[in-house]
Amino acid sequence: MTNPIQHQLYQPFPKLDSPLVGANGQPSIPWYYLLLALWQRTGGSSVPATAGIIFDISAGATESVLGPVNSPFTFTAPLVGFLTSAGGKIELNRSGTWREVSLVGGSFWLMAGDSVRVSWFGQGPPEVIWWPSK
């Protein structure tokens, strides 16, 4: 007797020998279907389908180097935008609870009112840049 789920087009987990990325640099089909299934089963996107453009770096939306001095450095987004940090531990507060989201910096979409806390040790502070929406 064969497993009927194993032969479905949308197999839930790829075979372990399936390459993650294909020759074209895109996720291979089995891994793409897994990522799609995970995305759909965890609630999909948190951005409404009618949101339109939420990030626009055209004229009037120039970036700002925030220049943190003391660790931890906290920034609260005044509007929707993008924050990048070239290092440090990053924590995000959107619902009243601080959540650790990275130990090595990174790039993060922020909604108005979101707070980010950047902590670092050793060498000076990381470069933190705020990219506001228009």
C-alpha positions in Angstrom: 0.0 0.0 0.0 1.4 3.4 -0.9 1.0 6.6 1.0 -1.5 8.8 -0.9 0.0 12.0 0.5 3.5 11.2 -0.7 2.3 11.3 -4.3 0.3 14.6 -4.2 1.6 17.6 -6.2 1.9 19.7 -3.0 3.9 17.3 -0.9 4.3 18.8 2.6 8.0 18.2 3.0 10.6 17.8 0.3 12.9 14.7 0.1 16.1 15.3 2.1 18.2 15.1 -1.1 16.2 17.7 -2.9 18.3 20.8 -3.6 17.1 24.0 -1.9 17.9 26.2 -4.8 17.6 25.3 -8.5 20.1 26.0 -11.3 18.3 29.3 -12.0 19.0 30.6 -8.4 15.3 30.3 -7.4 14.0 27.9 -4.7 13.4 24.4 -6.2 9.8 23.4 -6.7 9.5 21.0 -3.6 11.0 23.6 -1.3 8.9 26.4 -2.8 5.7 24.4 -2.1 6.9 23.8 1.5 7.6 27.5 2.1 4.2 28.4 0.5 2.4 25.8 2.7 4.1 27.1 5.8 3.3 30.7 4.9 -0.4 29.9 4.3 -0.7 27.8 7.4 0.8 30.4 9.7 -1.6 33.1 8.6 -0.1 34.4 5.4 0.8 38.0 5.1 0.0 40.5 7.8 -0.4 43.3 5.2 -4.0 43.7 3.8 -4.3 42.9 0.1 -5.6 46.5 -0.4 -2.6 48.1 1.3 -1.1 49.4 -1.9 2.4 50.9 -1.7 3.7 51.0 1.9 7.3 51.9 1.2 8.3 54.6 -1.2 11.8 56.1 -1.2 11.1 58.7 -3.9 11.8 62.4 -3.3 10.9 63.4 0.3 11.7 60.1 1.9 15.4 60.3 2.5 17.2 58.0 4.9 18.5 59.1 8.3 21.6 57.7 10.0 20.4 57.4 13.7 23.9 57.3 15.2 23.3 55.3 18.5 25.8 56.1 21.3 24.7 54.0 24.3 23.7 50.4 24.4 20.8 49.6 24.3 19.6 52.2 21.8 15.8 52.4 21.3 14.0 53.8 18.3 10.2 54.2 17.8 9.0 54.5 14.3 7.0 57.6 13.6 5.5 56.1 10.5 5.8 53.1 8.3 9.4 52.4 7.1 12.4 50.2 7.1 15.2 50.1 9.6 18.7 48.6 9.0 21.3 47.8 11.5 24.8 46.7 10.6 25.1 44.6 13.7 24.0 44.1 17.3 21.1 42.2 18.9 17.8 43.5 17.7 14.5 43.3 19.6 11.2 44.4 18.3 8.1 45.6 20.3 4.9 45.8 18.4 2.3 44.6 20.9 3.8 45.6 24.2 6.2 42.7 24.4 9.9 42.8 23.4 10.8 40.0 21.0 14.4 39.1 20.0 14.5 39.0 16.2 18.2 38.9 15.4 21.6 38.6 17.1 23.5 40.0 14.1 21.6 43.1 13.0 19.6 43.1 9.8 16.7 44.9 8.0 13.2 45.2 9.5 9.9 46.7 8.3 8.3 48.8 11.0 4.8 50.1 11.3 4.0 53.4 13.0 4.5 53.0 16.7 6.8 49.9 16.5 9.9 50.1 18.7 13.3 48.6 18.0 16.0 48.1 20.6 19.6 47.6 19.4 22.2 46.3 21.9 25.9 45.7 21.2 29.1 44.8 23.0 32.8 45.4 22.3 33.5 47.5 19.2 31.6 50.7 18.8 27.9 51.0 17.9 26.6 49.5 14.7 25.4 51.9 11.9 21.6 52.1 12.2 19.7 53.7 9.4 16.0 54.7 9.2 14.3 54.6 5.8 10.9 56.3 6.2 8.0 55.8 3.8 6.8 58.8 2.0 
